[in-house]
Amino acid sequence: MMGAPVPALGYASRTEAVMALRGQFSYAELAAKLGITPKKVRDLEASGMRQGMRRAAQAKGREGRVYHVPDKTLRGLARAAAARGIAPWTLASRILDAAIEADLIDAILDDRDGQP
């Protein structure tokens, strides 16, 4: 039986913290920051990967295609996501939704060289 999520480092759970920060820190460094063992960090990472895959499958069934957000992008969003208490992949989705809703894709990319 799983316990309630434990908020950590500005994230809603230790799992979300590990998933967001794993690319920036070693297992030992994350363990020290979270006050847990490196093995627990690895376990949380594995759990986060399983949850991510499960969420992706659920989202695909409900909303259509699932898109991949590169790790580098997620790391770049980590601080802003933490400030909002959400996971970086959730922030990435919100940003994409907002850009589409506001019809900002061309303005953001500026790659059409003045073409309509």
N, C-alpha and C positions, 0 to 999 in steps of 0.2 A: 504494500500500500504506500502510495506517495504522499508526502506531507505537502503543506501549503508552500507556494513559492517564497523564497527568501530574497528580498530586495538586496541588491549589491551594486556598489560603484555607480549609482544612478540608474541602474536598470531594474526592471520589474522582478527579475529573478537572477540567481547566480548563473543559470544556464544561458540566459540572454547576454549576460556580461561576458561569459566565456566565448560565446559565439561571435560577439562583436569585437572582442579584444584579442582573440587567439592569434591573429596575424601580426599583432604588434608586440606580443610578449611571449616568452617561453612558458612551458607548463609550470616550471618552478617560480617564475616571476608572478604569474597569475595566481598561483597557490598562495604566495606570500601576501599579495594584495587582498585576496578573498579570505585568508585565514583558514585555508583547507589544505589538504595534501595534493601533490602533483597528480596522484592517481585519481583523486576525486575530480580534478580539473579535466583529465582525460575522459572520465566517465560522463561528466556533464557535457563535454563536447560531443561524445557519441550520442548521448540522449538528444542533444540539440539537432544533430544531423538527422536522427530518426524522426524527430518532431517536424523538422523542416520538410522532409520528404513526404510525411503524412499530410502536412498542411498543403503542400503543393498539389498532391493528388486530390485532396478535398476541394481546393480552389479550382482546379481544372474541371472537376465535375460540376461545380456550381457556376463558374464564371467564364469558361472558355479556356484559352491557352495560358500556360504558365510561362513566365519569362525568367531568364537567368540574369542575376545581377552579379557582376564580377566581384571577387573578394576585395580588390583594391577600392572599388566604389563603395562597398559596405564599410570598409575601414575609414574611408573619407567621410562617411555619414555618421560614424559612431558617436562623436561628441554631440552633434545636433540631435541625434536620436535619444541619447541619454538625457539630454536637457528636457526632452518631452516625455521621458519615461516609456519609450517604445523601442522596439528592436530596429536596427538599421534597415532590414528588408521591408519593414512596415513603412518606415519613412520614405524609402525609395519608391514604393508603390504610391504613397500619398503625393509625392512630388510629381510623378508621372501623371497621375490622375488630374492634379491641379493644372499642369502644363497643357494637357489635352482640353480640359474644360474651358480654360481661358484662351484657347487657340494661340498658344505661345511657342509652338514647336519651331516655326521659322525664325522667330525673334531670338530664341535661345540658341539655335544652331547657326544662324546667319551664314548658311552655306549655299544659298541659291543665287548669289551674284546678281541681285536685282531682278531676277526672273519672277513672274507672277506665279 
